[in-house]
């Protein structure tokens, strides 16, 4: 399986989550690429079997400005049959904790992706053992889910 992890990270929190996911996927037979979403063309996602999309949440549950162009490009793609999972970091102090994760998942679903039901939402940086394990379990679950979907 070929997986892509795309993320935007202002303070490094979402990048930390991305790296945990990447480390888990590299223990499988998965080929993994990882890039910042503001540095790629959305159409490049079509080359992958499974995509992980991560973002921090800006303001009141909004996508960060760095991914606006990427998501406009996504709106022009047919992602039927692709497998995707969404994750991100946020702060409980804001009304819509990790709202950008839901915005991303909804858009991917609208474009035809089969989106993993669970969304990984981490308070700030994954520093506690519990948060790190949650990220690892998310990566394993998505990998197994996508692998099973591929075979069906």
C-alpha positions as CSV (number, residue, x, y, z in Angstrom):
1,X,0.0,0.0,0.0
2,X,1.2,3.5,-0.8
3,X,0.2,6.1,1.8
4,X,0.5,9.9,1.9
5,X,0.6,12.1,5.0
6,X,-0.1,15.7,4.4
7,X,-0.3,18.3,7.1
8,X,0.0,22.0,8.0
9,X,1.5,22.9,11.3
10,X,2.1,26.4,12.8
11,X,3.6,25.5,16.2
12,X,4.8,21.9,15.3
13,X,2.0,20.1,17.0
14,X,0.4,18.7,13.9
15,X,3.8,17.9,12.5
16,X,4.5,15.9,15.6
17,X,1.3,13.9,15.1
18,X,2.3,13.3,11.5
19,X,5.7,12.0,12.5
20,X,4.1,9.5,14.9
21,X,1.7,8.3,12.2
22,X,4.7,8.0,9.7
23,X,6.8,6.0,12.2
24,X,3.9,3.5,12.7
25,X,3.3,3.1,8.9
26,X,7.0,2.6,8.3
27,X,6.8,-0.5,10.5
28,X,4.4,-2.1,8.0
29,X,4.9,-2.9,4.4
30,X,3.5,0.5,3.5
31,X,5.4,3.0,1.3
32,X,5.0,6.4,2.9
33,X,5.4,10.0,1.7
34,X,4.9,13.0,3.9
35,X,4.7,16.7,2.9
36,X,3.3,20.0,4.0
37,X,-0.1,20.6,2.3
38,X,0.9,24.1,1.1
39,X,3.8,22.6,-0.9
40,X,1.9,20.0,-3.0
41,X,-0.7,19.9,-5.7
42,X,-4.0,18.3,-4.6
43,X,-4.0,16.2,-7.7
44,X,-0.9,14.4,-6.5
45,X,-3.1,12.6,-3.9
46,X,-4.5,10.4,-6.8
47,X,-1.2,8.4,-6.8
48,X,-1.9,7.0,-3.3
49,X,-4.0,4.2,-1.8
50,X,-4.6,5.9,1.5
51,X,-4.2,9.6,2.5
52,X,-3.8,11.1,6.0
53,X,-4.7,14.8,6.1
54,X,-3.8,16.8,9.2
55,X,-4.3,20.4,10.2
56,X,-4.3,22.6,13.2
57,X,-7.5,24.6,13.8
58,X,-7.5,28.4,13.3
59,X,-9.8,30.8,15.1
60,X,-13.3,29.4,15.7
61,X,-13.0,26.0,14.0
62,X,-11.6,27.2,10.7
63,X,-9.0,25.8,8.3
64,X,-5.7,27.7,8.4
65,X,-5.0,30.0,5.5
66,X,-2.0,27.8,4.3
67,X,-4.4,25.1,3.1
68,X,-7.0,27.3,1.4
69,X,-5.5,26.8,-2.1
70,X,-5.1,23.1,-1.5
71,X,-8.7,22.7,-0.5
72,X,-9.9,24.8,-3.5
73,X,-8.0,22.4,-5.7
74,X,-9.5,19.4,-3.9
75,X,-13.0,20.7,-4.8
76,X,-12.1,20.1,-8.5
77,X,-11.0,16.4,-8.0
78,X,-13.0,13.2,-8.1
79,X,-11.6,11.1,-5.2
80,X,-14.0,8.2,-5.6
81,X,-12.7,5.1,-4.0
82,X,-9.8,6.7,-2.2
83,X,-9.3,6.0,1.5
84,X,-8.6,8.9,3.8
85,X,-8.2,9.7,7.4
86,X,-8.1,13.1,9.2
87,X,-6.3,14.3,12.2
88,X,-5.1,17.5,13.9
89,X,-4.2,19.5,16.9
90,X,-6.2,22.1,18.7
91,X,-7.0,23.7,22.1
92,X,-10.0,23.0,24.3
93,X,-10.1,26.7,25.1
94,X,-11.7,27.4,21.7
95,X,-15.4,26.7,21.1
96,X,-14.8,24.2,18.2
97,X,-12.0,21.9,19.4
98,X,-10.1,20.7,16.3
99,X,-12.9,22.0,14.0
100,X,-10.6,22.0,11.0
101,X,-10.4,18.2,11.2
102,X,-14.1,17.9,10.7
103,X,-14.1,20.5,7.9
104,X,-11.4,18.4,6.1
105,X,-13.2,15.1,6.7
106,X,-16.4,16.5,5.3
107,X,-14.8,17.9,2.2
108,X,-13.0,14.6,1.5
109,X,-16.2,12.8,1.9
110,X,-18.0,15.2,-0.4
111,X,-15.3,14.6,-3.1
112,X,-15.9,10.8,-2.9
113,X,-13.3,9.6,-0.4
114,X,-14.1,6.7,1.9
115,X,-13.2,8.6,5.1
116,X,-12.2,6.7,8.2
117,X,-15.0,7.2,10.8
118,X,-12.7,8.1,13.7
119,X,-11.0,11.5,13.6
120,X,-7.8,12.0,15.6
121,X,-8.0,15.2,17.7
122,X,-5.1,16.0,20.0
123,X,-4.9,18.8,22.5
124,X,-1.8,20.8,21.6
125,X,1.3,18.5,21.1
126,X,1.2,14.7,21.6
127,X,3.5,14.7,24.6
128,X,1.8,12.4,27.2
129,X,2.1,8.6,26.8
130,X,-1.7,8.4,26.4
131,X,-1.6,10.9,23.5
132,X,1.3,9.2,21.8
133,X,-0.5,5.8,22.1
134,X,-3.7,7.3,20.8
135,X,-1.8,8.6,17.7
136,X,-0.1,5.2,17.2
137,X,-3.4,3.3,17.5
138,X,-5.1,5.7,15.1
139,X,-2.3,5.0,12.5
140,X,-2.6,1.2,12.9
141,X,-6.4,1.2,12.8
142,X,-6.4,3.3,9.6
143,X,-3.7,1.2,8.0
144,X,-5.6,-2.1,8.8
145,X,-8.9,-0.5,7.6
146,X,-7.5,0.7,4.3
147,X,-5.7,-2.6,3.7
148,X,-9.0,-4.5,4.3
149,X,-10.9,-2.1,2.0
150,X,-8.2,-2.6,-0.7
151,X,-8.7,-6.3,-0.6
152,X,-12.5,-6.2,-0.8
